[in-house]
Amino acid sequence: MIKPTVGRIVHYYPSKTDDAIFPCRPGEPLAAIISYVRSDTCVNLCVIDANGNHRSKREVLLVQPDSENPGSGGYCTWMPYQVGQAAKLEVLERKLAASA
């Protein structure tokens, strides 16, 4: 699990009701910045649309890498780079723990 913190960038997948608010190509994520952490799986976001405009979204589900994707929009995920970095850190931590 990646711990959410304020200022981190995530991908936001709009719900069908967001279509008028966030113009984008269907199925493509929008950039979003975590503005408040409610829990490890619930955050507030500043979502940036394809035109560079921003809007807030409250109480958005943050899907962790080891969790199942909900399938419908209105959620956010970590970017692939962040997931890769977290995996590398986990391997390094295991190696350090084994050598201690």
DSSP file (Angstrom, degrees, kcal/mol; ACC not computed):
  #  RESIDUE AA STRUCTURE BP1 BP2  ACC     N-H-->O    O-->H-N    N-H-->O    O-->H-N    TCO  KAPPA ALPHA  PHI   PSI    X-CA   Y-CA   Z-CA
    1    1 A M              0   0    0      0, 0.0     2,-0.5     0, 0.0    63,-0.0   0.000 360.0 360.0 360.0 139.6    0.0    0.0    0.0
    2    2 A I        -     0   0    0     38,-0.1    81,-0.0     0, 0.0    80,-0.0  -0.895 360.0-128.5-100.8 125.2    1.2    3.5   -0.8
    3    3 A K        -     0   0    0     -2,-0.5     2,-0.2     1,-0.1    37,-0.1  -0.600  23.6-129.8 -75.3 122.9    0.4    6.0    1.9
    4    4 A P        +     0   0    0      0, 0.0     2,-0.3     0, 0.0    33,-0.1  -0.498  30.2 179.0 -73.7 141.8   -1.4    9.1    0.5
    5    5 A T    >   -     0   0    0     -2,-0.2     3,-1.7    31,-0.1    29,-0.2  -0.973  37.8 -86.2-139.0 154.9   -0.1   12.5    1.4
    6    6 A V  T 3  S+     0   0    0     -2,-0.3    29,-0.2     1,-0.2     3,-0.1  -0.339 112.0  26.8 -60.3 134.9   -1.1   16.1    0.5
    7    7 A G  T 3  S+     0   0    0     27,-3.0    -1,-0.2     1,-0.3     2,-0.1   0.242  85.5 132.0  97.0 -11.9    0.5   17.2   -2.8
    8    8 A R    <   -     0   0    0     -3,-1.7    26,-2.7    26,-0.1     2,-0.4  -0.451  55.5-124.4 -73.8 147.4    0.9   13.8   -4.4
    9    9 A I  E     +A   33   0A   0     24,-0.2    70,-0.5    -2,-0.1     2,-0.3  -0.758  34.8 170.7 -93.3 136.6   -0.2   13.4   -8.0
   10   10 A V  E     -AB  32  78A   0     22,-2.6    22,-1.8    -2,-0.4     2,-0.5  -0.865  36.1-106.2-133.9 169.1   -2.8   10.7   -8.9
   11   11 A H  E     -AB  31  77A   0     66,-2.8    66,-2.3    -2,-0.3     2,-0.5  -0.887  30.8-155.0 -97.8 128.8   -4.9    9.7  -11.9
   12   12 A Y  E     -AB  30  76A   0     18,-3.2    18,-2.8    -2,-0.5    64,-0.2  -0.911   3.1-157.6-106.3 128.2   -8.6   10.5  -11.6
   13   13 A Y  E     - B   0  75A   0     62,-3.1    61,-4.2    -2,-0.5    62,-1.3  -0.907  23.5-134.1-104.4 107.5  -11.1    8.5  -13.6
   14   14 A P        -     0   0    0      0, 0.0    59,-0.2     0, 0.0    13,-0.2  -0.196  11.4-127.8 -64.0 150.0  -14.3   10.5  -14.0
   15   15 A S    >   -     0   0    0     58,-0.4     3,-1.2    57,-0.1     4,-0.5  -0.397  33.7 -98.4 -84.0 171.3  -17.7    9.1  -13.4
   16   16 A K  G >  S+     0   0    0      1,-0.3     3,-1.0     2,-0.2     4,-0.2   0.837 125.9  56.5 -61.4 -32.6  -20.5    9.4  -16.0
   17   17 A T  G 3  S+     0   0    0      1,-0.2     3,-0.4     2,-0.1    -1,-0.3   0.671 100.0  60.6 -73.6 -15.4  -21.9   12.3  -14.0
   18   18 A D  G X> S+     0   0    0     -3,-1.2     4,-3.2     1,-0.2     3,-0.9   0.591  75.8  96.5 -83.0 -11.8  -18.5   14.1  -14.3
   19   19 A D  T <4 S+     0   0    0     -3,-1.0    -1,-0.2    -4,-0.5     5,-0.1   0.834  85.9  44.4 -51.3 -41.0  -18.6   14.2  -18.1
   20   20 A A  T 34 S+     0   0    0     -3,-0.4    -1,-0.3    -4,-0.2    -2,-0.1   0.802 119.2  43.3 -74.5 -28.1  -20.0   17.7  -18.3
   21   21 A I  T <4 S+     0   0    0     -3,-0.9    -2,-0.2    -4,-0.3    -1,-0.2   0.876 120.9  36.2 -83.7 -41.1  -17.6   19.0  -15.6
   22   22 A F  S  < S-     0   0    0     -4,-3.2     2,-0.3    27,-0.1    -1,-0.2  -0.810  75.5-156.5-119.6  88.8  -14.4   17.3  -16.8
   23   23 A P        +     0   0    0      0, 0.0    27,-1.4     0, 0.0     2,-0.3  -0.492  38.4 128.3 -66.9 126.3  -14.1   17.1  -20.6
   24   24 A C        -     0   0    0     -2,-0.3     6,-0.1    -5,-0.1     3,-0.1  -0.964  63.6 -75.0-162.7 172.3  -11.8   14.2  -21.5
   25   25 A R    >   -     0   0    0     -2,-0.3     3,-2.0     4,-0.1    25,-0.0  -0.596  63.3 -94.2 -75.8 138.4  -11.6   11.1  -23.7
   26   26 A P  T 3  S+     0   0    0      0, 0.0    -1,-0.1     0, 0.0     0, 0.0  -0.257 108.6  11.8 -55.0 133.7  -13.7    8.2  -22.3
   27   27 A G  T 3  S+     0   0    0      1,-0.3    -2,-0.0   -13,-0.2   -14,-0.0   0.263  99.0 117.2  84.2 -12.0  -11.6    5.8  -20.2
   28   28 A E    <   -     0   0    0     -3,-2.0    -1,-0.3     1,-0.1     2,-0.1  -0.704  62.3-124.9 -90.5 140.6   -8.6    8.2  -20.0
   29   29 A P        -     0   0    0      0, 0.0     2,-0.3     0, 0.0   -16,-0.2  -0.372  14.4-138.3 -79.3 161.0   -7.5    9.5  -16.6
   30   30 A L  E     -A   12   0A   0    -18,-2.8   -18,-3.2    -2,-0.1     2,-0.2  -0.852  27.5-102.8-111.0 153.0   -7.1   13.1  -15.6
   31   31 A A  E     +AC  11  48A   0     17,-0.6    17,-3.0    -2,-0.3     2,-0.3  -0.512  45.0 177.9 -72.4 143.2   -4.3   14.5  -13.5
   32   32 A A  E     -AC  10  47A   0    -22,-1.8   -22,-2.6    15,-0.2     2,-0.5  -0.995  22.6-143.3-147.7 150.0   -5.2   15.3   -9.9
   33   33 A I  E     -AC   9  46A   0     13,-2.1    13,-2.1    -2,-0.3     2,-0.5  -0.951  26.5-119.9-114.5 131.4   -3.5   16.5   -6.8
   34   34 A I  E     + C   0  45A   0    -26,-2.7   -27,-3.0    -2,-0.5    11,-0.2  -0.584  34.3 173.4 -70.3 121.6   -4.3   15.2   -3.4
   35   35 A S  E     +     0   0A   0      9,-2.5     2,-0.3    -2,-0.5    10,-0.2   0.618  66.2  11.2-105.1 -17.8   -5.5   18.2   -1.4
   36   36 A Y  E     - C   0  44A   0      8,-1.2     8,-2.7   -31,-0.1     2,-0.6  -0.941  64.6-140.0-160.2 138.1   -6.7   16.4    1.8
   37   37 A V  E     + C   0  43A   0     -2,-0.3     6,-0.2     6,-0.2     3,-0.1  -0.902  21.5 170.4-105.0 117.8   -6.2   12.8    3.1
   38   38 A R  E    S-     0   0A   0      4,-2.2     2,-0.3    -2,-0.6     5,-0.2   0.821  71.2 -32.3 -89.4 -38.6   -9.3   11.4    4.8
   39   39 A S  E >  S- C   0  42A   0      3,-2.1     3,-0.7     0, 0.0    -1,-0.4  -0.913  77.0 -75.3-162.4-176.1   -7.9    7.9    5.1
   40   40 A D  T 3  S+     0   0    0     -2,-0.3   -38,-0.1     1,-0.2     3,-0.1   0.677 133.6  29.9 -66.2 -15.7   -5.6    5.5    3.2
   41   41 A T  T 3  S+     0   0    0      1,-0.2    21,-2.4    20,-0.1     2,-0.4   0.271 113.3  65.1-127.4  10.3   -8.4    5.0    0.7
   42   42 A C  E <   +CD  39  61A   0     -3,-0.7    -4,-2.2    19,-0.2    -3,-2.1  -0.969  57.5 159.5-141.1 123.0  -10.3    8.2    0.7
   43   43 A V  E     -CD  37  60A   0     17,-2.3    17,-3.4    -2,-0.4     2,-0.4  -0.919  36.7-123.6-137.6 160.0   -9.0   11.6   -0.4
   44   44 A N  E     -C   36   0A   0     -8,-2.7    -9,-2.5    -2,-0.3    -8,-1.2  -0.852  38.1-160.5 -99.0 145.1  -10.1   15.1   -1.6
   45   45 A L  E     -CD  34  57A   0     12,-3.2    12,-2.2    -2,-0.4     2,-0.6  -0.895  30.7-144.5-129.8 154.2   -8.7   16.1   -5.0
   46   46 A C  E     -CD  33  56A   0    -13,-2.1   -13,-2.1    -2,-0.3     2,-0.4  -0.967  36.1-158.8-107.5 105.7   -8.0   19.1   -7.2
   47   47 A V  E     -CD  32  55A   0      8,-3.1     8,-2.1    -2,-0.6     2,-0.5  -0.737   6.4-153.2 -95.1 133.4   -8.7   17.5  -10.6
   48   48 A I  E     -CD  31  54A   0    -17,-3.0   -17,-0.6    -2,-0.4     6,-0.2  -0.918  14.1-146.5-107.6 121.7   -7.3   19.1  -13.7
   49   49 A D    >   -     0   0    0      4,-3.2     3,-2.0    -2,-0.5   -25,-0.1  -0.165  35.2 -89.4 -81.6 179.5   -9.2   18.6  -16.9
   50   50 A A  T 3  S+     0   0    0    -27,-1.4   -26,-0.1     1,-0.3    -1,-0.1   0.679 127.6  53.1 -63.7 -18.1   -7.9   18.2  -20.5
   51   51 A N  T 3  S-     0   0    0    -28,-0.2    -1,-0.3     2,-0.1     3,-0.1   0.410 120.9-104.8 -96.4   0.5   -8.1   22.0  -21.0
   52   52 A G  S <  S+     0   0    0     -3,-2.0     2,-0.2     1,-0.3    -2,-0.1   0.462  77.1 134.7  89.9   1.6   -6.1   22.8  -17.8
   53   53 A N        -     0   0    0     -5,-0.0    -4,-3.2     1,-0.0     2,-0.4  -0.527  42.8-144.8 -79.9 151.6   -9.1   23.9  -15.8
   54   54 A H  E     +D   48   0A   0     -6,-0.2     2,-0.3    -2,-0.2    -6,-0.2  -0.913  20.5 173.0-124.0 150.5   -9.3   22.6  -12.2
   55   55 A R  E     -D   47   0A   0     -8,-2.1    -8,-3.1    -2,-0.4     2,-0.3  -0.961  30.4-111.9-143.9 157.2  -12.2   21.5  -10.0
   56   56 A S  E     -D   46   0A   0     -2,-0.3     2,-0.4   -10,-0.2   -10,-0.2  -0.687  21.9-168.6 -94.5 149.3  -12.4   20.0   -6.6
   57   57 A K  E     -D   45   0A   0    -12,-2.2   -12,-3.2    -2,-0.3     2,-0.3  -0.996  12.8-151.2-133.7 129.6  -13.7   16.5   -5.8
   58   58 A R  E     +     0   0A   0     -2,-0.4   -14,-0.2   -14,-0.2   -15,-0.0  -0.761  67.3   6.8-105.3 148.3  -14.4   15.4   -2.3
   59   59 A E  E    S+     0   0A   0     -2,-0.3     2,-0.4     1,-0.2    -1,-0.2   0.918  78.6 177.2  52.3  56.4  -14.3   12.0   -0.7
   60   60 A V  E     -D   43   0A   0    -17,-3.4   -17,-2.3    -3,-0.3     2,-0.3  -0.739  33.3-113.8 -92.7 135.4  -12.8   10.2   -3.7
   61   61 A L  E     -De  42  75A   0     13,-0.7    15,-2.9    -2,-0.4     2,-0.7  -0.534  24.1-151.9 -67.7 125.2  -12.0    6.5   -3.5
   62   62 A L  E     - e   0  76A   0    -21,-2.4     2,-0.7    -2,-0.3    15,-0.2  -0.905  10.1-148.4-100.1 110.9   -8.2    5.9   -3.8
   63   63 A V  E     - e   0  77A   0     13,-3.1    15,-0.6    -2,-0.7     6,-0.1  -0.713  12.7-143.3 -84.5 116.0   -7.7    2.5   -5.3
   64   64 A Q    >   -     0   0    0     -2,-0.7     3,-2.3    13,-0.1   -23,-0.0  -0.397  25.1-106.2 -76.0 156.0   -4.4    1.0   -3.9
   65   65 A P  T 3  S+     0   0    0      0, 0.0    -1,-0.1     0, 0.0     4,-0.1   0.799 120.6  47.1 -54.9 -32.9   -2.2   -1.1   -6.2
   66   66 A D  T 3  S+     0   0    0      2,-0.1     2,-0.2     0, 0.0    -2,-0.0   0.361  99.2  91.0 -92.1   6.5   -3.2   -4.4   -4.5
   67   67 A S  S <  S-     0   0    0     -3,-2.3     2,-0.3     1,-0.1    -4,-0.0  -0.634  84.3-100.3-100.6 159.1   -7.0   -3.5   -4.6
   68   68 A E        -     0   0    0     -2,-0.2    -4,-0.1     1,-0.1    -2,-0.1  -0.586  37.1-114.4 -78.9 137.0   -9.6   -4.4   -7.2
   69   69 A N        -     0   0    0     -2,-0.3    -1,-0.1     1,-0.1     8,-0.0  -0.521  18.4-136.4 -68.8 131.8  -10.5   -1.6   -9.6
   70   70 A P        -     0   0    0      0, 0.0     2,-0.7     0, 0.0    -1,-0.1   0.695  25.1-140.0 -68.1 -17.0  -14.2   -0.6   -9.1
   71   71 A G  S    S+     0   0    0      1,-0.1     2,-0.2     0, 0.0    -2,-0.1  -0.154  73.9  79.4  88.7 -43.1  -14.8   -0.5  -12.9
   72   72 A S  S    S-     0   0    0     -2,-0.7    -1,-0.1     1,-0.1   -57,-0.1  -0.662  86.1 -99.8 -98.3 159.5  -17.0    2.6  -12.9
   73   73 A G  S    S+     0   0    0     -2,-0.2   -58,-0.4   -59,-0.2    -1,-0.1   0.066  83.5  81.0 -71.3-179.8  -15.6    6.1  -12.7
   74   74 A G  S    S+     0   0    0    -61,-4.2   -13,-0.7     1,-0.4     2,-0.3   0.726  76.9  96.3  93.4  26.6  -15.3    8.5   -9.8
   75   75 A Y  E     -Be  13  61A   0    -62,-1.3   -62,-3.1   -15,-0.2    -1,-0.4  -0.880  58.4-137.7-137.9 169.2  -12.1    7.1   -8.3
   76   76 A C  E     -Be  12  62A   0    -15,-2.9   -13,-3.1    -2,-0.3     2,-0.3  -0.920  12.6-168.1-129.7 158.9   -8.4    7.7   -8.4
   77   77 A T  E     -Be  11  63A   0    -66,-2.3   -66,-2.8    -2,-0.3     2,-0.2  -0.913  32.1 -95.2-136.8 163.0   -5.3    5.5   -8.7
   78   78 A W  E     -B   10   0A   0    -15,-0.6   -68,-0.2    -2,-0.3   -15,-0.0  -0.512  48.5-103.6 -73.4 149.4   -1.6    5.9   -8.3
   79   79 A M    >>  -     0   0    0    -70,-0.5     4,-1.9    -2,-0.2     3,-0.5  -0.420  31.6-111.1 -69.8 151.2    0.4    6.6  -11.4
   80   80 A P  H 3> S+     0   0    0      0, 0.0     4,-2.4     0, 0.0     5,-0.2   0.863 117.9  56.8 -52.9 -38.8    2.3    3.6  -12.8
   81   81 A Y  H 3> S+     0   0    0      1,-0.2     4,-2.4     2,-0.2     5,-0.2   0.916 106.4  49.1 -58.6 -44.1    5.7    5.3  -11.9
   82   82 A Q  H <> S+     0   0    0     -3,-0.5     4,-2.3     1,-0.2    -1,-0.2   0.886 109.9  51.1 -65.0 -39.0    4.6    5.6   -8.3
   83   83 A V  H  X S+     0   0    0     -4,-1.9     4,-1.9     2,-0.2    -1,-0.2   0.913 111.2  48.8 -64.1 -42.2    3.6    2.0   -8.1
   84   84 A G  H  X S+     0   0    0     -4,-2.4     4,-2.2     2,-0.2    -2,-0.2   0.903 110.9  49.5 -63.2 -42.7    7.0    1.0   -9.5
   85   85 A Q  H  X S+     0   0    0     -4,-2.4     4,-2.3     1,-0.2    -1,-0.2   0.897 109.9  51.3 -64.2 -40.7    8.9    3.1   -7.1
   86   86 A A  H  X S+     0   0    0     -4,-2.3     4,-2.1     1,-0.2    -1,-0.2   0.886 109.5  50.7 -64.4 -38.5    6.9    1.7   -4.1
   87   87 A A  H  X S+     0   0    0     -4,-1.9     4,-2.0     2,-0.2    -2,-0.2   0.907 110.0  49.6 -65.5 -42.0    7.7   -1.8   -5.3
   88   88 A K  H  X S+     0   0    0     -4,-2.2     4,-2.2     1,-0.2    -2,-0.2   0.902 110.7  50.2 -62.6 -41.5   11.4   -1.0   -5.6
   89   89 A L  H  X S+     0   0    0     -4,-2.3     4,-2.6     1,-0.2    -1,-0.2   0.900 108.2  52.9 -64.0 -40.7   11.4    0.5   -2.0
   90   90 A E  H  X S+     0   0    0     -4,-2.1     4,-2.0     2,-0.2    -1,-0.2   0.908 109.5  48.3 -62.1 -42.9    9.7   -2.6   -0.7
   91   91 A V  H  X S+     0   0    0     -4,-2.0     4,-2.2     2,-0.2    -1,-0.2   0.921 112.5  49.1 -62.7 -44.8   12.4   -4.9   -2.2
   92   92 A L  H  X S+     0   0    0     -4,-2.2     4,-2.5     1,-0.2    -2,-0.2   0.905 109.9  51.0 -62.0 -42.9   15.1   -2.7   -0.8
   93   93 A E  H  X S+     0   0    0     -4,-2.6     4,-2.2     1,-0.2    -1,-0.2   0.878 109.5  50.7 -63.9 -37.7   13.5   -2.7    2.7
   94   94 A R  H  X S+     0   0    0     -4,-2.0     4,-2.2     2,-0.2    -1,-0.2   0.904 110.4  49.5 -66.0 -40.8   13.3   -6.5    2.7
   95   95 A K  H  X S+     0   0    0     -4,-2.2     4,-1.7     2,-0.2    -2,-0.2   0.921 112.1  47.9 -63.4 -43.6   17.0   -6.8    1.7
   96   96 A L  H  X S+     0   0    0     -4,-2.5     4,-0.8     1,-0.2    -1,-0.2   0.895 112.0  49.4 -64.0 -40.0   18.0   -4.4    4.5
   97   97 A A  H  < S+     0   0    0     -4,-2.2     3,-0.4     1,-0.2    -1,-0.2   0.876 110.4  50.9 -67.1 -37.1   15.8   -6.3    7.0
   98   98 A A  H  < S+     0   0    0     -4,-2.2    -1,-0.2     1,-0.2    -2,-0.2   0.824 111.2  47.9 -70.0 -31.0   17.3   -9.6    6.0
   99   99 A S  H  <        0   0    0     -4,-1.7    -1,-0.2     1,-0.2    -2,-0.2   0.587 360.0 360.0 -86.4  -9.8   20.9   -8.4    6.3
  100  100 A A     <        0   0    0     -4,-0.8    -1,-0.2    -3,-0.4    -2,-0.1   0.463 360.0 360.0 -81.9 360.0   20.3   -6.8    9.8
